[in-house]
Amino acid sequence: MKIDYQTVTTIIKNSKNAIAFTGAGISAGSGIPTFRDSNGILSKFDPKYFEIKYYLENVAESFGAIKEAFYSHSETKEPSVAHFALAKMEEIGLIKYVITQNIDGLHRKAGSKNVFELHGTMSEMICMNCKKVFPLENENILKSDIPLCEKCDGILKPNFTFFGEALPEYDLTSSINVTGKSDLCLVIGTTGIVMPAAQIPYIAKQNEATIIEINPKKSNYTNDIVDIHIKEKADEAMQEISENL
Ligand code: APR
């Protein structure tokens, strides 16, 4: 079915409080694997490595798997067309906030300023003892089998949300707050499976926001709350939208 981008861009231009809710699919165009597609991260790595209890009891094994799953892309990843398109939409006042589940930092790298990272970031390490946060510029940390805090010798972990951990308080409450005022939510590249992050589009819908989904496949949202499903890859769809704004 032909996608009516005219209608989509009119809705975006007429919105007053549009937000974007993104998942791994928006970074597929940057060459980063998603979690649940075939060949995704969860098809190669046991989810136990991303569980906080298992990590703390098996640091060397888990940290080794995490480095392979997330840090092994030798070249640094660049933002996709879709990341840049969202940043441009924020710059011209069409998108107020990006709420992402992704830990790759590519929204900010593309120029988005108002970004909430519901699952934290892979670009920092946090000490599980003294809670000091270290930016991961220090490549030596990735060379160690068991990353230790230089301040207190405690165990370090990547500063993204492991299964079994609470989401970062500030990002979660701020995201819920801005979503409750949204009149449009672009849902880009997510299965909508992992709560509590996945509640965001439902909160937008409760606020009678229009829900526009960009995803080549159906998600948990598609038949439930989505008003317009653009069955396309994020880069292609956002390119079309950008050109019509
Ligand atoms: N453009 C748009 N969407 C895409 C593309 C693309 N090029 N490629 C894949 N997708 C879609 C898939 O159809 C799928 O719906 O992106 C989604 C990826 O889903 P998941 O792999 O489940 O990723 P996500 O929804 O972000 O996972 C949420 O689960 O494992 C946890 O913490 C992790 O943040 C992650 C959370």
Residues whose N, C-alpha, C, O or C-beta is under 5 A from the ligand:
A	BS01	APR	G23 A24 G25 I26 A28 G29 T34 F35 R36 D37 Q101 N102 H119 G189 T190 T191 G192 V194 I214 N215 P216 K217 K218 S219 E232 K233 A234
